[in-house]
Amino acid sequence: MVEEALTHLRARFDADESFTYEQATEVLRIHDVEQLLVGDLLETLLLRGYLYEVNDKLRITEKSTTISGICRVKKRILASCHAR
């Protein structure tokens, strides 16, 4: 179910596009994900590194399995945090 949620979010939002929790919820609800599961699915996607959060907005990460890919994502997150 987590992979399906990610697929729905990727179909709606580009990797460089930020979106709110509410927008993510709308997308998942359109695809018949139960309201009670949405929060857990988003949290799981965040914990697994498929999504990241900056200033109450979500973004989809590039699926990175290499150390360099993980470092690129981490640098992007840190840069966004310091830009505040």
URUR-V668775 format. One record per pair of residues at least 12 apart in sequence whose ideal C-beta (glycine too) atoms are under 7 Angstrom apart, sorted by the first residue. I is the first residue (numbers start at 1). J is the second residue. Records with the same first field share a line. If there is no record, write none. Layout:
I = J + J
//
This chain:
1 = 41
2 = 41 + 44 + 45
5 = 28 + 33 + 41 + 45
6 = 45 + 50
8 = 27 + 28 + 31
9 = 24 + 27 + 60
10 = 60
12 = 27
13 = 60
15 = 60 + 62
18 = 57 + 58 + 59
19 = 57 + 58
20 = 57
21 = 42 + 58
24 = 42 + 58
25 = 38
28 = 41
49 = 61
52 = 77
54 = 77 + 80 + 81
55 = 84
61 = 73
//
